[in-house]
C-alpha cells in the first residue's frame, strides 16, 4: 500500500539560493544528509563542499523530504539573461505544498512574495475557478531559482462529493507539527501513455483513483498518495513526449508499508535495496518508471536503530 510521498529530488544549479528560498524563506527544516560525519567537537557536519559541486540539502516536510541536489549541468527554466522561461522541464510540471490557510501563510511570507524576483503572487492568495481542477484551492505561487513553479495550496472546495477526501487530507496534515508547510498537496505530472500510467500507479502500486478526466486532447487521472494527490496526464497526440523524463525534478519517491510484498506482487526483477535517504532515515526500496525515464522510488522506512 502506498502511504504518501517519501521525497521530491530537485537538481539545482544555484545551491545556495535554493537552500535560502526553501530553508530560510519558506521555513523548511534541514536535516543531515548522508555525507555527514562527526567532527572533533562531536558535531555532525557534511563532507560535501562547494568545490566538489555535489552538495545536498535535505529538508523535512511532515513525513516527506525535499532533496536539493547540486548539479551545475542541471536543467534550468531561467534564460542566460536571467529571465524565466515558461516551458516546463521534465515530467513533473509543478508541485504544491499544503498549508492550512493561505491568508495566514501570506501574512508570514508577504515580503518574500512581494520582493522575490520570480514571485507570481504579490497581492495575496488567488482562488482557482471551481472547475479548474477536480479540487478547488486557493494558491500562492512563485518560481524558485531554477525558474520552476512552486505553489502553496489551501483546499477550499465546498462540493459535497469532495468532502471525504478533503477531511482525509486535513487529518493527515494535522499530524505534521510546526511550520506553515505540512507536506506535499499535489504533484502535477505528464506521461507518454496514460494507459501505462494507470497500470503502474493504479493497478500495480494500488493507488486509489479519485478523479478521471477525458477530452479530445488530453486524458488524466488523480491518484491518492497519503496527503498528496498525484495528477497524471497525457496528451493524446503524443506531442512534447520527448521533453518528458528527469527535469528540474530529477526523481521522486513514494512511501509504502511493505516494499518486499509490493516487489513480489508486481514481479519486480530485482529485490529491494537498502540505503539511507538522510542521516538516520534508512530505507529499503525498488525503482520503477512509467516509460519516460523518470525514476520513481518506492520505499519502506526502516527502524533507524
C-alpha positions as YAML, in Angstrom:
chain: A
units: angstrom
residues:
- id: 1
  name: UNK
  ca: [0.00, 0.00, 0.00]
- id: 2
  name: UNK
  ca: [1.25, 3.48, -0.89]
- id: 3
  name: UNK
  ca: [1.04, 5.74, 2.16]
- id: 4
  name: UNK
  ca: [2.50, 9.05, 0.99]
- id: 5
  name: UNK
  ca: [5.29, 10.98, -0.69]
- id: 6
  name: UNK
  ca: [8.75, 9.98, 0.51]
- id: 7
  name: UNK
  ca: [10.63, 12.76, -1.24]
- id: 8
  name: UNK
  ca: [10.95, 15.04, -4.25]
- id: 9
  name: UNK
  ca: [14.52, 15.41, -5.55]
- id: 10
  name: UNK
  ca: [15.42, 18.63, -7.37]
- id: 11
  name: UNK
  ca: [18.61, 19.15, -9.35]
- id: 12
  name: UNK
  ca: [19.75, 22.73, -8.83]
- id: 13
  name: UNK
  ca: [22.50, 24.93, -10.23]
- id: 14
  name: UNK
  ca: [22.34, 27.68, -7.62]
- id: 15
  name: UNK
  ca: [22.51, 25.57, -4.50]
- id: 16
  name: UNK
  ca: [22.95, 28.44, -2.03]
- id: 17
  name: UNK
  ca: [19.97, 30.44, -3.28]
- id: 18
  name: UNK
  ca: [17.70, 27.37, -3.43]
- id: 19
  name: UNK
  ca: [18.70, 26.48, 0.11]
- id: 20
  name: UNK
  ca: [17.88, 30.03, 1.20]
- id: 21
  name: UNK
  ca: [14.48, 30.07, -0.56]
- id: 22
  name: UNK
  ca: [13.27, 26.74, 0.79]
- id: 23
  name: UNK
  ca: [15.00, 26.77, 4.16]
- id: 24
  name: UNK
  ca: [15.14, 30.43, 5.23]
- id: 25
  name: UNK
  ca: [12.13, 31.95, 3.46]
- id: 26
  name: UNK
  ca: [9.70, 29.01, 3.46]
- id: 27
  name: UNK
  ca: [10.97, 27.80, 6.84]
- id: 28
  name: UNK
  ca: [11.57, 24.14, 5.98]
- id: 29
  name: UNK
  ca: [13.77, 22.32, 8.50]
- id: 30
  name: UNK
  ca: [17.05, 20.96, 7.14]
- id: 31
  name: UNK
  ca: [18.21, 17.54, 8.32]
- id: 32
  name: UNK
  ca: [21.64, 15.98, 7.93]
- id: 33
  name: UNK
  ca: [22.49, 14.43, 4.58]
- id: 34
  name: UNK
  ca: [24.26, 11.11, 4.09]
- id: 35
  name: UNK
  ca: [27.69, 12.74, 3.81]
- id: 36
  name: UNK
  ca: [27.56, 13.94, 7.43]
- id: 37
  name: UNK
  ca: [30.33, 12.83, 9.80]
- id: 38
  name: UNK
  ca: [31.22, 13.65, 13.39]
- id: 39
  name: UNK
  ca: [33.88, 16.34, 13.78]
- id: 40
  name: UNK
  ca: [36.25, 16.78, 16.70]
- id: 41
  name: UNK
  ca: [33.58, 18.74, 18.60]
- id: 42
  name: UNK
  ca: [31.08, 15.91, 18.32]
- id: 43
  name: UNK
  ca: [29.02, 17.80, 15.73]
- id: 44
  name: UNK
  ca: [27.54, 16.28, 12.59]
- id: 45
  name: UNK
  ca: [28.88, 18.15, 9.56]
- id: 46
  name: UNK
  ca: [28.68, 17.46, 5.83]
- id: 47
  name: UNK
  ca: [31.83, 16.47, 3.94]
- id: 48
  name: UNK
  ca: [30.42, 17.73, 0.62]
- id: 49
  name: UNK
  ca: [31.76, 21.12, -0.49]
- id: 50
  name: UNK
  ca: [31.02, 23.83, -2.99]
- id: 51
  name: UNK
  ca: [34.30, 23.00, -4.75]
- id: 52
  name: UNK
  ca: [33.04, 19.47, -5.40]
- id: 53
  name: UNK
  ca: [29.76, 20.77, -6.77]
- id: 54
  name: UNK
  ca: [27.81, 17.87, -5.27]
- id: 55
  name: UNK
  ca: [26.22, 19.26, -2.12]
- id: 56
  name: UNK
  ca: [22.82, 18.15, -0.89]
- id: 57
  name: UNK
  ca: [20.30, 19.83, 1.36]
- id: 58
  name: UNK
  ca: [17.56, 17.60, 2.74]
- id: 59
  name: UNK
  ca: [14.59, 19.47, 4.11]
- id: 60
  name: UNK
  ca: [11.78, 17.84, 6.06]
- id: 61
  name: UNK
  ca: [8.14, 18.47, 5.24]
- id: 62
  name: UNK
  ca: [5.85, 16.45, 7.51]
- id: 63
  name: UNK
  ca: [6.62, 12.81, 6.73]
- id: 64
  name: UNK
  ca: [8.28, 13.76, 3.43]
- id: 65
  name: UNK
  ca: [11.57, 15.27, 2.33]
- id: 66
  name: UNK
  ca: [12.67, 17.80, -0.28]
- id: 67
  name: UNK
  ca: [16.13, 16.92, -1.60]
- id: 68
  name: UNK
  ca: [18.14, 19.73, -3.22]
- id: 69
  name: UNK
  ca: [20.97, 18.15, -5.19]
- id: 70
  name: UNK
  ca: [23.66, 20.47, -6.53]
- id: 71
  name: UNK
  ca: [24.39, 19.90, -10.22]
- id: 72
  name: UNK
  ca: [25.95, 22.54, -12.45]
- id: 73
  name: UNK
  ca: [24.60, 20.74, -15.54]
- id: 74
  name: UNK
  ca: [21.03, 20.56, -14.22]
- id: 75
  name: UNK
  ca: [18.16, 21.71, -16.45]
- id: 76
  name: UNK
  ca: [17.02, 25.26, -15.79]
- id: 77
  name: UNK
  ca: [14.00, 27.32, -16.72]
- id: 78
  name: UNK
  ca: [15.94, 30.58, -16.42]
- id: 79
  name: UNK
  ca: [17.47, 32.09, -19.59]
- id: 80
  name: UNK
  ca: [21.08, 33.32, -19.76]
- id: 81
  name: UNK
  ca: [19.64, 36.84, -19.36]
- id: 82
  name: UNK
  ca: [18.07, 35.85, -16.04]
- id: 83
  name: UNK
  ca: [14.51, 35.73, -17.36]
- id: 84
  name: UNK
  ca: [12.12, 32.91, -16.58]
- id: 85
  name: UNK
  ca: [11.24, 30.50, -19.41]
- id: 86
  name: UNK
  ca: [7.70, 29.17, -19.10]
- id: 87
  name: UNK
  ca: [8.25, 25.81, -20.80]
- id: 88
  name: UNK
  ca: [8.40, 23.15, -18.10]
- id: 89
  name: UNK
  ca: [11.39, 20.83, -17.80]
- id: 90
  name: UNK
  ca: [10.73, 17.11, -17.42]
- id: 91
  name: UNK
  ca: [7.72, 15.02, -16.47]
- id: 92
  name: UNK
  ca: [6.88, 16.85, -13.24]
- id: 93
  name: UNK
  ca: [5.37, 20.13, -14.35]
- id: 94
  name: UNK
  ca: [4.92, 21.63, -10.88]
- id: 95
  name: UNK
  ca: [4.14, 20.70, -7.32]
- id: 96
  name: UNK
  ca: [2.39, 22.36, -4.41]
- id: 97
  name: UNK
  ca: [2.91, 22.40, -0.67]
- id: 98
  name: UNK
  ca: [-0.02, 22.02, 1.73]
- id: 99
  name: UNK
  ca: [-0.83, 24.92, 4.06]
- id: 100
  name: UNK
  ca: [-3.82, 25.18, 6.37]
- id: 101
  name: UNK
  ca: [-4.57, 28.76, 5.35]
- id: 102
  name: UNK
  ca: [-3.06, 30.87, 2.58]
- id: 103
  name: UNK
  ca: [-4.03, 34.23, 4.10]
- id: 104
  name: UNK
  ca: [-2.13, 33.18, 7.22]
- id: 105
  name: UNK
  ca: [0.80, 31.99, 5.08]
- id: 106
  name: UNK
  ca: [0.85, 35.27, 3.14]
- id: 107
  name: UNK
  ca: [0.90, 37.26, 6.37]
- id: 108
  name: UNK
  ca: [4.14, 35.47, 7.26]
- id: 109
  name: UNK
  ca: [5.67, 35.32, 3.77]
- id: 110
  name: UNK
  ca: [4.31, 38.55, 2.27]
- id: 111
  name: UNK
  ca: [7.69, 40.29, 1.99]
- id: 112
  name: UNK
  ca: [9.11, 37.29, 0.16]
- id: 113
  name: UNK
  ca: [6.21, 37.20, -2.32]
- id: 114
  name: UNK
  ca: [6.32, 40.97, -2.86]
- id: 115
  name: UNK
  ca: [10.09, 41.30, -3.26]
- id: 116
  name: UNK
  ca: [11.30, 38.00, -4.73]
- id: 117
  name: UNK
  ca: [12.16, 38.35, -8.45]
- id: 118
  name: UNK
  ca: [10.14, 35.35, -9.64]
- id: 119
  name: UNK
  ca: [7.09, 35.81, -7.40]
- id: 120
  name: UNK
  ca: [3.81, 35.28, -9.22]
- id: 121
  name: UNK
  ca: [1.63, 36.24, -6.25]
- id: 122
  name: UNK
  ca: [2.13, 39.71, -4.82]
- id: 123
  name: UNK
  ca: [-1.32, 40.70, -3.55]
- id: 124
  name: UNK
  ca: [-2.37, 37.61, -1.62]
- id: 125
  name: UNK
  ca: [-3.97, 34.23, -2.39]
- id: 126
  name: UNK
  ca: [-5.84, 33.66, -5.64]
- id: 127
  name: UNK
  ca: [-8.87, 31.37, -5.77]
- id: 128
  name: UNK
  ca: [-8.98, 28.81, -8.57]
- id: 129
  name: UNK
  ca: [-12.18, 28.60, -10.62]
- id: 130
  name: UNK
  ca: [-14.44, 25.82, -9.42]
- id: 131
  name: UNK
  ca: [-13.83, 23.56, -12.42]
- id: 132
  name: UNK
  ca: [-10.16, 24.34, -12.98]
- id: 133
  name: UNK
  ca: [-9.21, 21.05, -11.31]
- id: 134
  name: UNK
  ca: [-11.05, 18.27, -9.51]
- id: 135
  name: UNK
  ca: [-10.45, 20.05, -6.16]
- id: 136
  name: UNK
  ca: [-10.84, 23.81, -5.69]
- id: 137
  name: UNK
  ca: [-7.93, 25.55, -3.97]
- id: 138
  name: UNK
  ca: [-6.51, 28.96, -3.19]
- id: 139
  name: UNK
  ca: [-2.91, 29.37, -4.31]
- id: 140
  name: UNK
  ca: [0.20, 31.37, -3.61]
- id: 141
  name: UNK
  ca: [2.73, 30.90, -6.39]
- id: 142
  name: UNK
  ca: [6.34, 31.70, -7.22]
- id: 143
  name: UNK
  ca: [9.13, 30.28, -9.37]
- id: 144
  name: UNK
  ca: [12.19, 29.12, -7.46]
- id: 145
  name: UNK
  ca: [15.78, 29.98, -8.53]
- id: 146
  name: UNK
  ca: [15.50, 27.27, -11.23]
- id: 147
  name: UNK
  ca: [12.51, 29.13, -12.71]
- id: 148
  name: UNK
  ca: [10.41, 26.18, -11.53]
- id: 149
  name: UNK
  ca: [6.79, 26.74, -10.45]
- id: 150
  name: UNK
  ca: [6.09, 26.19, -6.74]
- id: 151
  name: UNK
  ca: [2.68, 26.67, -5.15]
- id: 152
  name: UNK
  ca: [1.31, 26.90, -1.63]
- id: 153
  name: UNK
  ca: [-2.12, 25.32, -1.66]
- id: 154
  name: UNK
  ca: [-5.14, 25.60, 0.62]
- id: 155
  name: UNK
  ca: [-8.20, 23.42, -0.04]
- id: 156
  name: UNK
  ca: [-11.46, 25.43, -0.10]
- id: 157
  name: UNK
  ca: [-13.71, 23.16, -2.22]
- id: 158
  name: UNK
  ca: [-17.32, 23.25, -0.92]
- id: 159
  name: UNK
  ca: [-18.73, 20.43, -3.07]
- id: 160
  name: UNK
  ca: [-20.18, 17.51, -1.14]
- id: 161
  name: UNK
  ca: [-18.51, 14.85, -3.31]
- id: 162
  name: UNK
  ca: [-15.06, 16.16, -2.35]
- id: 163
  name: UNK
  ca: [-15.52, 16.47, 1.40]
- id: 164
  name: UNK
  ca: [-14.38, 12.94, 2.26]
- id: 165
  name: UNK
  ca: [-11.03, 13.49, 0.53]
- id: 166
  name: UNK
  ca: [-10.77, 16.99, 2.00]
- id: 167
  name: UNK
  ca: [-11.25, 15.64, 5.53]
- id: 168
  name: UNK
  ca: [-8.75, 12.85, 4.83]
- id: 169
  name: UNK
  ca: [-6.11, 15.34, 3.68]
- id: 170
  name: UNK
  ca: [-6.74, 17.63, 6.64]
- id: 171
  name: UNK
  ca: [-6.42, 14.73, 9.07]
- id: 172
  name: UNK
  ca: [-3.02, 13.78, 7.67]
- id: 173
  name: UNK
  ca: [-1.84, 17.40, 7.63]
- id: 174
  name: UNK
  ca: [-2.82, 17.79, 11.28]
- id: 175
  name: UNK
  ca: [-0.21, 15.16, 12.20]
- id: 176
  name: UNK
  ca: [2.59, 17.47, 10.99]
- id: 177
  name: UNK
  ca: [3.55, 19.88, 13.76]
- id: 178
  name: UNK
  ca: [5.41, 23.15, 13.46]
- id: 179
  name: UNK
  ca: [5.82, 25.41, 10.45]
- id: 180
  name: UNK
  ca: [3.40, 26.68, 7.85]
- id: 181
  name: UNK
  ca: [4.02, 23.86, 5.36]
- id: 182
  name: UNK
  ca: [2.68, 20.43, 6.34]
- id: 183
  name: UNK
  ca: [3.50, 18.30, 3.30]
- id: 184
  name: UNK
  ca: [3.02, 17.99, -0.45]
- id: 185
  name: UNK
  ca: [-0.56, 18.81, -1.51]
- id: 186
  name: UNK
  ca: [-0.33, 17.78, -5.15]
- id: 187
  name: UNK
  ca: [2.18, 16.89, -7.86]
- id: 188
  name: UNK
  ca: [1.26, 17.60, -11.47]
- id: 189
  name: UNK
  ca: [2.87, 15.20, -13.95]
- id: 190
  name: UNK
  ca: [2.78, 14.19, -17.59]
- id: 191
  name: UNK
  ca: [3.44, 10.73, -19.00]
- id: 192
  name: UNK
  ca: [3.77, 9.45, -22.58]
- id: 193
  name: UNK
  ca: [0.98, 6.84, -22.31]
- id: 194
  name: UNK
  ca: [-1.87, 7.27, -19.83]
- id: 195
  name: UNK
  ca: [-2.86, 3.60, -20.04]
- id: 196
  name: UNK
  ca: [0.64, 2.65, -18.83]
- id: 197
  name: UNK
  ca: [0.43, 5.34, -16.17]
- id: 198
  name: UNK
  ca: [-2.85, 3.95, -14.88]
- id: 199
  name: UNK
  ca: [-1.40, 0.44, -14.95]
- id: 200
  name: UNK
  ca: [1.62, 1.45, -12.87]
- id: 201
  name: UNK
  ca: [0.02, 3.76, -10.32]
- id: 202
  name: UNK
  ca: [-3.44, 2.25, -10.13]
- id: 203
  name: UNK
  ca: [-3.06, -1.46, -10.89]
- id: 204
  name: UNK
  ca: [0.49, -2.28, -9.78]
- id: 205
  name: UNK
  ca: [1.00, 0.17, -6.93]
- id: 206
  name: UNK
  ca: [-2.65, 0.01, -5.89]
- id: 207
  name: UNK
  ca: [-3.14, 3.76, -5.57]
- id: 208
  name: UNK
  ca: [-6.75, 4.91, -5.26]
- id: 209
  name: UNK
  ca: [-8.16, 6.90, -8.18]
- id: 210
  name: UNK
  ca: [-10.22, 9.92, -7.12]
- id: 211
  name: UNK
  ca: [-10.72, 11.61, -10.49]
- id: 212
  name: UNK
  ca: [-10.65, 10.77, -14.19]
- id: 213
  name: UNK
  ca: [-10.82, 13.35, -16.97]
- id: 214
  name: UNK
  ca: [-11.01, 12.73, -20.70]
- id: 215
  name: UNK
  ca: [-11.19, 15.19, -23.58]
- id: 216
  name: UNK
  ca: [-10.30, 15.20, -27.26]
- id: 217
  name: UNK
  ca: [-6.75, 16.38, -26.48]
- id: 218
  name: UNK
  ca: [-5.94, 15.04, -23.01]
- id: 219
  name: UNK
  ca: [-6.69, 12.24, -20.56]
- id: 220
  name: UNK
  ca: [-5.74, 12.17, -16.91]
- id: 221
  name: UNK
  ca: [-6.16, 10.52, -13.52]
- id: 222
  name: UNK
  ca: [-5.68, 11.74, -9.97]
- id: 223
  name: UNK
  ca: [-4.18, 9.17, -7.59]
- id: 224
  name: UNK
  ca: [-4.01, 9.29, -3.78]
- id: 225
  name: UNK
  ca: [-0.60, 9.18, -2.08]
- id: 226
  name: UNK
  ca: [-1.43, 9.96, 1.53]
- id: 227
  name: UNK
  ca: [-1.82, 13.73, 1.84]
- id: 228
  name: UNK
  ca: [-0.67, 14.26, -1.75]
- id: 229
  name: UNK
  ca: [-2.69, 13.99, -4.97]
- id: 230
  name: UNK
  ca: [-0.72, 12.74, -7.98]
- id: 231
  name: UNK
  ca: [-2.23, 14.46, -11.03]
- id: 232
  name: UNK
  ca: [-1.09, 12.37, -14.00]
- id: 233
  name: UNK
  ca: [-2.00, 13.26, -17.55]
- id: 234
  name: UNK
  ca: [-1.09, 12.52, -21.16]
- id: 235
  name: UNK
  ca: [-1.55, 14.31, -24.49]
- id: 236
  name: UNK
  ca: [-3.41, 12.10, -26.93]
- id: 237
  name: UNK
  ca: [-1.44, 13.33, -29.93]
- id: 238
  name: UNK
  ca: [1.85, 12.37, -28.28]
- id: 239
  name: UNK
  ca: [3.25, 15.87, -28.64]
- id: 240
  name: UNK
  ca: [6.07, 17.00, -26.33]
- id: 241
  name: UNK
  ca: [6.71, 13.42, -25.24]
- id: 242
  name: UNK
  ca: [10.40, 13.97, -25.98]
- id: 243
  name: UNK
  ca: [10.50, 16.58, -23.20]
- id: 244
  name: UNK
  ca: [9.41, 14.15, -20.51]
- id: 245
  name: UNK
  ca: [11.65, 12.36, -18.03]
- id: 246
  name: UNK
  ca: [14.05, 13.86, -15.49]
- id: 247
  name: UNK
  ca: [13.98, 17.65, -15.45]
- id: 248
  name: UNK
  ca: [14.41, 20.12, -12.60]
- id: 249
  name: UNK
  ca: [12.68, 17.40, -10.61]
- id: 250
  name: UNK
  ca: [15.07, 14.54, -11.24]
- id: 251
  name: UNK
  ca: [13.24, 11.83, -9.29]
- id: 252
  name: UNK
  ca: [10.70, 11.33, -6.56]
- id: 253
  name: UNK
  ca: [9.72, 8.66, -4.09]
- id: 254
  name: UNK
  ca: [6.62, 7.12, -2.56]
- id: 255
  name: UNK
  ca: [6.28, 5.55, 0.87]
- id: 256
  name: UNK
  ca: [4.94, 2.00, 1.18]
- id: 257
  name: UNK
  ca: [4.35, -0.03, 4.34]
- id: 258
  name: UNK
  ca: [5.73, -3.29, 2.84]
- id: 259
  name: UNK
  ca: [8.17, -2.97, -0.04]
- id: 260
  name: UNK
  ca: [9.04, -6.68, -0.15]
- id: 261
  name: UNK
  ca: [5.41, -7.73, -0.64]
- id: 262
  name: UNK
  ca: [4.92, -4.99, -3.21]
- id: 263
  name: UNK
  ca: [8.01, -6.01, -5.18]
- id: 264
  name: UNK
  ca: [6.88, -9.62, -5.20]
- id: 265
  name: UNK
  ca: [3.33, -8.75, -6.21]
- id: 266
  name: UNK
  ca: [4.34, -6.64, -9.21]
- id: 267
  name: UNK
  ca: [7.11, -9.02, -10.27]
- id: 268
  name: UNK
  ca: [9.94, -6.53, -9.84]
- id: 269
  name: UNK
  ca: [13.09, -8.02, -11.43]
- id: 270
  name: UNK
  ca: [15.44, -7.19, -8.53]
- id: 271
  name: UNK
  ca: [14.97, -7.42, -4.76]
- id: 272
  name: UNK
  ca: [14.62, -4.22, -2.70]
- id: 273
  name: UNK
  ca: [17.91, -2.48, -1.92]
- id: 274
  name: UNK
  ca: [18.79, -0.66, 1.28]
- id: 275
  name: UNK
  ca: [20.20, 2.88, 1.52]
- id: 276
  name: UNK
  ca: [19.96, 5.98, 3.68]
- id: 277
  name: UNK
  ca: [17.68, 8.72, 2.38]
- id: 278
  name: UNK
  ca: [19.10, 11.07, 5.02]
- id: 279
  name: UNK
  ca: [21.16, 10.57, 8.14]
- id: 280
  name: UNK
  ca: [19.03, 8.41, 10.42]
- id: 281
  name: UNK
  ca: [16.48, 7.63, 7.67]
- id: 282
  name: UNK
  ca: [17.30, 4.13, 6.36]
- id: 283
  name: UNK
  ca: [15.01, 2.74, 3.66]
- id: 284
  name: UNK
  ca: [14.52, -0.37, 1.54]
- id: 285
  name: UNK
  ca: [13.28, 0.38, -1.94]
- id: 286
  name: UNK
  ca: [12.69, -0.53, -5.55]
- id: 287
  name: UNK
  ca: [12.75, 1.81, -8.54]
- id: 288
  name: UNK
  ca: [10.20, 1.83, -11.37]
- id: 289
  name: UNK
  ca: [9.12, 4.26, -14.08]
- id: 290
  name: UNK
  ca: [6.14, 4.89, -16.26]
- id: 291
  name: UNK
  ca: [8.05, 4.71, -19.55]
- id: 292
  name: UNK
  ca: [9.51, 8.22, -19.61]
- id: 293
  name: UNK
  ca: [12.77, 7.53, -17.76]
- id: 294
  name: UNK
  ca: [11.82, 9.50, -14.63]
- id: 295
  name: UNK
  ca: [12.92, 7.36, -11.65]
- id: 296
  name: UNK
  ca: [10.17, 6.58, -9.16]
- id: 297
  name: UNK
  ca: [11.48, 5.04, -5.96]
- id: 298
  name: UNK
  ca: [9.01, 3.10, -3.80]
- id: 299
  name: UNK
  ca: [10.47, 2.90, -0.32]
- id: 300
  name: UNK
  ca: [9.74, 1.49, 3.11]
- id: 301
  name: UNK
  ca: [11.16, 3.41, 6.05]
- id: 302
  name: UNK
  ca: [13.14, 1.21, 8.42]
- id: 303
  name: UNK
  ca: [13.85, 1.50, 12.11]
- id: 304
  name: UNK
  ca: [16.93, 3.73, 12.44]
- id: 305
  name: UNK
  ca: [18.32, 1.51, 15.20]
...
